[in-house]
Amino acid sequence: MSVTAVTFDLLVVTPDQMRKINLRLTKRTQSSSVDWELKFGLQERTITSDPFHDIVQLTVAISKQNNRKAQTTADNGLDRAQTSATFAAGDAAKLFKEGKLSKNATDLSVKRVISSRQSA
C-alpha cells in the first residue's frame, strides 16, 4: 500500500507585525485512512525592521473527528475563529518555551487552530 502526502502552508502575522506563525498542514492518505498533522512554528522580533527569529516549533496530530475541518482549512484557509486560535496558540507556545505551560496544554492549544473552525 502506498502513502500519499499533501502539504498546505499557511502564514499568520500579528497586526503589530512582531509575530509570525507558520502553519503546515499535512494530509496523509493510505488506502481509506486519512491522517492530518499540523506543524506550528512561532517566530518573533523586537522591532519591525528586525528579522524574525524562531521561538518554538511544535507538531501535533489532528484527531480524526476534525478531518473535515482540516480539509476545509486546507482548501479555504483559516477562518476568523481559527485566526484567533492561532494567536492564542502563539501565546501558549511562548509560555511553553518559557517553562510556564505544559507540553500537553500547549499541544491542545495548537490543535484548537483546526478544531475551532466555525463550519466545515
Secondary structure, DSSP 4 states (H G I P E B T S, - for coil): --EEEEEEEEEEE-TTSSEEEEEEEEEEEETTEEEEEEEEEEEE-SSTTSPPEEEEEEEEEEPGGGHHHHHHHHHH---HHHHHHHHHHHHHHHHHHTTSS-HHHHHHHHHHHHHT-S--
